[in-house]
């Protein structure tokens, strides 16, 4: 089992003809993802040529809109490789087409734009699940990749992973590659994001094949504290955690736009304490966190 994404997911790429869209379409196909087409209104009616996982040629149609692509291909997932200035329009188009899952890779999306399209998604009853923006996307190893996570880091296994950080997602997958993952989700570190730690935790809790969960947070905001409360009340599976930013100076924005600490709120220590109070084992480093997970898996 996986969450949100599996081998049957049909994926379209918004921005398929651009540099990033083209590069990562190739990588997603190589990972076995069912990419069925792309969207670029200016190049509608053309096709792009790629290679499938088995090395055969794949000719992917380019459509004028997400709605048109969904009608023609049965797509149920879109990934947006669109520059920040145009991301809001691309996301609104996908939400209005009611695509079930939308992954937004773009970094530097204005917070107001994110707030606007997130409000639209909520107003439409949550028919479109958003992952991101400013994230590496989602991978269900050996089934499907929608994003920029290297697909060869790890295989399928019993661990679920949800992370604010892209690079720490990759590191944790590599550290625990001997066990493997059901699904790994990079939710992004912007102040306004779609899918949250809590959304992923709830889905992993409901997935019978996910036996344990790794949650990676970082300084700033209160997402980890809220996740800790949710774990305490709703999660029966073992959770290990890591919080990036123990050495960050107070009041300085670090990396992600959401990672700013003011006073004691949002510090790594405060988040660690909240998670430990909920029964989560928290590592001081990613490697220590992976070791905590190894001990849990061995005992299951």
C-alpha positions in Angstrom: 0.0 0.0 0.0 1.0 3.6 -0.5 -0.6 7.0 0.3 -1.8 9.5 -2.3 0.2 8.0 -5.2 0.6 4.5 -6.7 1.5 2.7 -9.9 -1.9 3.4 -11.4 -1.7 7.1 -11.0 -1.8 9.0 -14.3 0.4 12.1 -14.3 0.4 15.2 -16.4 3.2 17.8 -16.3 2.3 21.5 -16.3 5.3 23.1 -18.0 6.4 19.9 -19.8 8.2 21.8 -22.6 10.4 23.9 -20.2 13.9 23.0 -19.1 13.0 21.7 -15.6 9.7 20.1 -16.8 11.4 18.3 -19.6 14.3 17.1 -17.4 12.1 15.8 -14.6 9.6 14.3 -17.0 12.4 12.1 -18.2 13.4 11.1 -14.7 9.8 10.4 -13.7 9.3 8.1 -16.7 12.6 6.4 -15.9 11.2 5.7 -12.4 8.2 4.0 -13.9 5.7 6.8 -13.4 2.7 6.8 -15.8 3.3 10.2 -17.4 0.5 10.6 -19.9 0.9 14.1 -21.2 1.6 17.7 -20.5 0.2 21.2 -20.5 1.5 24.3 -22.3 -1.2 26.5 -23.9 1.3 28.0 -26.4 2.4 24.5 -27.6 -1.0 22.7 -27.5 -1.3 20.1 -30.2 2.4 19.3 -30.3 4.1 16.3 -28.8 7.3 15.7 -26.8 9.5 12.6 -27.1 10.9 10.8 -24.1 12.0 7.3 -23.1 10.0 4.9 -21.0 11.5 2.9 -18.2 12.1 0.0 -20.6 14.0 2.3 -23.0 11.2 2.5 -25.6 10.2 5.8 -27.1 7.2 7.6 -25.6 5.4 10.4 -27.4 3.6 12.6 -25.0 0.8 15.0 -26.2 0.8 18.6 -25.1 -2.6 20.1 -24.2 -3.9 23.6 -23.9 -5.3 23.2 -20.3 -5.4 20.8 -17.4 -9.1 20.1 -18.0 -8.4 19.2 -21.6 -5.5 16.9 -20.6 -7.6 15.2 -17.9 -10.5 14.6 -20.4 -8.1 13.1 -23.0 -5.9 11.0 -20.8 -7.8 10.3 -17.6 -5.0 12.0 -15.6 -5.5 12.2 -11.8 -2.2 13.8 -10.9 -0.5 17.0 -12.1 2.9 18.3 -11.3 3.7 22.0 -11.9 7.1 23.0 -13.1 6.2 26.7 -13.6 8.2 29.9 -12.8 7.0 31.7 -9.6 5.3 34.5 -11.5 3.0 32.1 -13.3 2.5 29.4 -10.6 -0.7 30.9 -9.2 -2.4 30.8 -12.6 -1.3 27.2 -13.2 -2.4 26.1 -9.8 -5.8 27.8 -10.1 -6.3 26.1 -13.5 -5.6 22.7 -11.9 -7.9 23.3 -9.0 -10.7 24.5 -11.2 -10.3 21.3 -13.3 -10.6 19.4 -10.0 -7.5 17.2 -10.5 -7.3 15.0 -7.4 -3.6 15.6 -6.7 -1.4 18.5 -7.6 2.3 18.7 -6.7 3.9 22.2 -6.9 7.7 22.1 -7.1 8.3 25.8 -7.6 10.4 27.7 -5.1 9.8 31.4 -4.5 6.0 31.5 -4.9 4.7 34.7 -3.2 3.0 33.8 0.1 -0.1 35.8 -0.9 -0.4 33.7 -4.1 -0.1 30.5 -2.1 -2.7 31.8 0.4 -5.1 32.6 -2.5 -4.9 29.2 -4.3 -5.0 27.3 -1.0 -8.2 29.2 -0.1 -9.7 28.3 -3.5 -8.9 24.6 -3.0 -10.6 24.8 0.4 -13.6 26.6 -1.0 -14.0 23.9 -3.6 -14.3 21.3 -0.9 -10.8 19.9 -1.0 -11.3 18.1 -4.3 -7.6 18.8 -5.1 -5.0 17.8 -2.7 -2.0 20.1 -3.0 1.6 19.1 -2.1 3.9 22.1 -1.9 4.9 24.6 -3.1 8.7 24.7 -2.7 8.9 20.9 -2.2 10.5 17.8 -3.7 7.1 16.1 -4.2 6.1 12.6 -3.5 7.4 9.1 -4.2 6.0 5.7 -3.7 9.2 3.7 -4.4 9.0 1.1 -7.2 5.6 2.5 -8.2 5.5 6.2 -9.0 7.5 9.4 -8.6 5.9 12.8 -8.9 8.6 15.3 -8.1 12.4 15.6 -8.1 13.4 13.0 -5.5 16.0 10.6 -6.9 14.1 7.4 -7.5 17.1 5.1 -6.9 17.8 6.0 -3.3 15.6 3.3 -1.8 13.1 0.6 -2.5 9.6 -0.3 -1.2 9.3 -1.0 2.5 7.3 -0.4 5.8 8.4 3.2 6.6 6.3 6.3 5.9 8.2 9.6 5.6 6.9 13.2 5.8 9.4 16.1 5.7 9.6 19.8 5.4 13.1 19.6 3.9 13.9 18.2 0.4 17.6 17.3 1.1 16.7 15.7 4.5 14.1 13.7 2.7 16.7 12.2 0.5 19.2 11.7 3.3 16.6 9.8 5.4 15.6 7.6 2.5 19.3 6.8 1.9 20.0 6.1 5.6 17.0 3.7 5.8 17.4 2.2 2.4 17.9 -1.3 3.9 14.3 -1.2 5.1 12.6 0.9 2.4 9.5 3.2 2.3 5.8 2.9 1.5 5.6 6.6 0.5 7.9 9.6 1.1 6.4 13.1 0.9 8.3 16.4 1.0 5.7 18.9 2.0 7.8 22.0 1.6 8.9 24.7 4.1 7.0 27.8 3.0 4.6 29.5 5.5 1.6 28.4 3.5 1.6 24.9 2.1 -1.1 22.4 1.0 -0.6 19.0 2.6 0.7 19.2 6.2 2.5 16.9 8.6 -0.9 16.1 10.1 -2.4 15.1 6.7 0.4 12.7 6.0 0.4 11.3 9.5 -3.3 10.5 9.3 -2.8 8.8 5.9 0.1 6.7 7.1 -1.9 5.8 10.2 -4.7 4.5 8.0 -2.3 2.6 5.6 -2.0 -1.0 6.8 1.4 -1.5 5.1 3.1 1.5 6.8 4.4 0.1 10.1 6.3 3.2 11.4 6.7 6.8 10.5 9.6 9.3 10.2 8.6 13.0 10.6 11.1 15.7 9.7 10.4 19.3 10.8 12.4 22.5 11.0 12.5 25.7 13.0 9.8 28.3 12.6 6.0 28.2 12.9 4.1 25.7 15.0 3.4 22.9 12.5 5.5 20.4 14.5 3.8 21.3 17.8 0.4 20.8 16.2 1.6 17.5 14.7 2.7 16.4 18.2 -0.8 17.0 19.5 -2.2 15.0 16.6 0.2 12.1 17.2 -0.7 12.0 20.9 -4.4 11.8 20.1 -4.6 9.8 16.9 -1.4 7.9 15.9 -0.9 4.4 17.2 2.2 3.6 15.1 5.7 4.4 16.3 7.0 7.8 15.1 10.5 9.1 15.1 11.3 12.7 14.5 14.1 15.1 13.6 14.0 18.9 13.8 16.4 20.9 11.7 17.8 24.1 13.0 19.2 23.6 16.5 22.0 26.0 15.9 20.0 28.7 14.1 20.3 32.3 15.5 17.1 33.8 16.9 15.2 36.2 14.6 17.0 35.2 11.4 15.2 33.6 8.5 17.0 30.4 7.7 16.6 28.7 4.3 12.9 28.2 3.8 10.7 31.2 4.1 8.8 29.6 6.9 11.9 28.9 9.0 12.1 32.0 11.2 12.3 31.9 15.0 10.9 34.6 17.3 11.6 34.3 21.0 11.1 30.7 22.2 8.3 30.0 19.7 9.3 27.9 16.8 12.7 26.8 18.2 14.1 23.4 17.5 14.2 22.7 21.3 10.6 23.6 21.8 9.5 21.4 18.9 11.7 18.5 20.2 10.1 18.8 23.6 6.6 18.9 22.2 7.3 15.8 20.1 8.9 13.9 22.9 5.9 14.7 25.1 3.7 13.0 22.5 5.9 9.8 22.7 8.0 10.6 19.6 11.6 9.6 19.8 13.6 12.6 18.4 17.2 12.3 17.1 19.8 15.0 17.4 21.0 14.3 13.9 19.5 12.7 10.8 21.7 9.6 11.3 20.7 9.3 14.9 17.1 9.6 13.9 17.6 6.8 11.3 19.2 4.6 14.0 16.1 5.2 16.3 13.9 4.0 13.4 16.1 0.9 12.9 15.7 -0.1 16.5 11.9 0.3 16.2 11.7 -1.8 13.0 13.8 -4.5 14.5 11.3 -4.7 17.4 8.2 -4.9 15.3 
